[in-house]
């Protein structure tokens, strides 16, 4: 058990240090979790036959914000950078003609809409379940596969802080 002497101020300082240290770890892990999740729930369900450039742009677009403290609240955000997601212009390998070419690609909003509906490229190329973002948020919430709250309780336990609930 952690021993805090000196009262409320020292306890608050200790807890703030622990929250910030844990959030720094989360900043590193969240992009990994999202990358894994996008592959397992979106890309691994579909095997494209042509070069699939968008996939790599989406993975490279994963961003995490700095830790922001507002009052007693600490926040970090994970998001897909729209500037990196857009694939216009796009290079494409046409298997029918065995040649490379440039085509007009989708803007970021179009890419997000296609992904949320599970559409890979064109309707003819394939479609998966989509809705990966909502499923990812569920997976990091209490009880999900990446359960950040349970991980935080374990982290505090490792620092000698007993958590209940």
FIBA-511995 format. One record per residue (C-alpha): x negated, y negated, z. Coordinates in steps of 0.25 Angstrom, whole numbers, padded with zeros to 4 digits, always signed. Each point is the difference from the previous one (the first is absolute). Example, Ala and Ser with C-alpha at 12.3 -4.5 7.8 and 13.67 -1.06 7.14 Angstrom:
<recs>
-0049+0018+0031
-0006-0014-0002
</recs>
This chain:
<recs>
+0000+0000+0000
-0005-0014-0003
-0002-0009+0012
+0004-0014-0001
-0003-0009+0011
+0003-0015+0001
+0015+0000-0003
+0009-0003-0012
-0010-0008-0008
-0011+0011+0000
+0011+0010-0004
+0005-0009-0011
-0015-0002-0005
-0003+0015+0000
+0013+0003-0007
-0003-0011-0011
-0014+0006-0002
+0006+0014-0002
+0011-0004-0009
-0010-0008-0009
-0009+0012+0000
+0011+0009-0004
+0005-0009-0011
-0014-0001-0006
+0000+0015-0001
+0014-0001-0006
-0005-0010-0010
-0009+0011-0005
+0009+0011+0000
+0013-0006-0006
-0006-0001-0014
-0005+0015+0001
+0014+0004+0005
+0007-0008-0012
-0010+0006-0010
+0003+0014+0005
+0015-0002+0000
+0001-0006-0014
-0008+0012-0005
+0009+0010+0007
+0013-0006-0001
-0001-0007-0014
-0012+0004-0009
-0002+0015+0004
+0015+0002-0004
-0004-0003-0014
-0012+0003-0009
-0001-0010-0012
-0005+0005-0013
-0005-0014-0004
-0010-0009+0007
+0007-0005+0011
-0007-0014+0004
+0011-0005+0008
-0002+0011+0011
-0014-0006+0003
+0004-0014+0000
+0011+0003+0010
-0010+0007+0009
-0010-0012-0001
+0011-0009+0003
+0002+0005+0014
-0003-0012+0010
+0000-0002+0015
+0001-0013+0006
-0008-0006+0012
+0005+0002+0014
+0009-0012+0004
+0004-0003+0014
+0012-0009+0002
+0004-0001+0015
-0001+0014+0005
+0002+0007-0013
-0011+0005-0009
+0003+0003-0015
-0007+0006-0012
+0007+0002-0013
-0003+0011-0011
+0004-0004-0014
-0003+0002-0015
-0006-0012-0006
+0009-0004-0012
-0012-0005-0008
-0007+0013+0001
+0012+0008-0003
+0004-0006-0013
-0006+0007-0012
+0002-0009-0011
-0007+0002-0010
-0002+0015+0002
-0009+0009-0007
+0007+0013-0004
-0005+0013-0006
+0011+0005-0010
-0002+0016-0001
+0009+0000-0012
-0010-0008-0008
-0013+0003+0008
-0003-0015+0001
-0001-0011+0010
+0008-0013-0001
+0004-0012+0008
+0015-0002+0003
+0008-0010+0007
+0001+0005+0015
+0009-0003+0011
+0000-0012+0009
-0001+0003+0015
+0015-0001+0003
+0002+0010-0012
-0010+0010+0006
+0006-0001+0014
+0014+0002-0006
-0005+0012-0008
-0007+0006+0012
+0012-0002+0010
+0008+0008-0010
-0010+0011-0002
-0003-0003-0014
-0014+0002-0006
-0003-0008-0012
+0012+0003-0009
+0013+0008+0003
-0006+0010-0010
-0012+0002+0008
+0006+0005+0013
+0008-0004+0012
-0002+0003+0015
+0008-0003+0012
-0006-0014+0002
+0004-0008+0012
-0015+0002+0005
+0000-0013+0008
+0012+0002+0009
-0005+0015+0002
-0014-0006+0004
+0006-0010+0010
+0008+0012+0006
-0013+0008+0001
-0007-0010+0008
+0011-0003+0009
+0003+0008+0013
+0001+0015-0004
-0006-0001-0014
-0012+0007-0005
-0009-0011+0003
+0007-0005+0013
-0007-0013+0004
+0007-0001+0013
-0004+0014+0004
-0014-0002-0004
-0001-0013+0008
+0005+0008+0012
-0011+0010-0002
-0010-0011-0002
+0004-0007+0013
+0000+0014+0007
-0015+0001-0005
-0003-0013+0007
+0006+0005+0013
+0014-0007-0001
+0012+0008+0003
+0012-0002-0009
+0014+0005+0002
+0010+0001-0011
</recs>
